[in-house]
Each structure stands twice: as C-alpha cells, then as structure tokens.
C-alpha cells in the first residue's frame, strides 16, 4: 500500500499577500512510517506470535499513530494561522 502524496507544500499567510511555504517532509515521513508499522504489524500478528509480542506490536503501532496524528494537527494549525 503505497501512499499517494496528498500533502500540499503551500499554506496561506493571512498576514501578507504571499503564500507561506510549509515544509511537510517530516509529516510525510511520519505518515510513511505509520504505514510501514501497520504493514509489519499485520504480517507479524498473522504469524504465530505470543500474547506479549502481539501487545508490544500493537502498542508500537498505536504510538506511531499518536505521533502522526499530533504532527498532522500541528501542521493544520500552523497552516490555518
């Protein structure tokens, strides 16, 4: 599952009339990392793993999601300001 680049590199700067550039490379890396985490977790959990290993894998994916979500929220907030 390859992510489509849906992220734009320009926001609107309401303090001036020129658009403000936003560097979204860290957000794109976070999204890619989250996708890899889901893919690896799917492969690992389908295999024969014990409960402890499965819990650690799930916790890692959840942590990756939380990081990506927070980063996305910060970029949206910055874009709107």
N, C-alpha and C positions, 0 to 999 in steps of 0.2 A: 504494500500500500504506500505509494509514493505521494507525498503531499503536494498539492498544487500551490503555487505561490500566489496567495490571495492577499498578501500584505502589501500595502502601498507605502512608498517612501516619502510622501509629502502630506503634511497637515496644513491647516490654515492658521495663520498667525493673525488674530484679530486686532493686535496692537499696531499692525502695519499693513501695508497692502501687498507685500510679497509673501509667498508661501514659505513656511519654515520646514527645513529638512529634518526628518526624524530618521535616525539610524535604527532600523528594525532588525539588524543582523542578530542581535542577542535573542530577540523574540523568536526569530526563525530557527535558531539553534535549539531553543527550548522546546519548540513545537516538534522539531525533528527528533530530539532526544526522547520526548514523551511518546512519539510514535514507535521508536525503537524499543522503548521499555514495554509498551503494550505487546509488541510483536514477540519479544523474548519471553515475556510472562506467559503469553498464550502457548508458546512452544514448550516451555518448562512445565507448566501446570498440566498440559495434556499428557506429559510423560509421567512416569511413576516417581513422584516425589512425596516425601513425608509431610506431615502437617506443619511442622516447624518451618521447613523450607518454603512451603506454599505461603505461609503467613508473612515471611520475610519478603518474598517476591511481591506479594500484594501491597505490603507497606511501602516498598520502594516505588511501585507504580503510583500509589496514592500520593506519596511525597513529590514525585515528579509532576503529577497533575497539579498539585497545590502550587508548586513553584511556577509552572507555566501559566496558571490562572492568574496569580498575583502579578506576574510580569506583564501579562496582557492587560490587566486592569490598569496598571501604572502607565502603559503606553497609551491606552484610550484616554485616560485622564490628562496626560501631557498633550495629546492631540487636540482635546477639547479646550485646553487653556489658551 
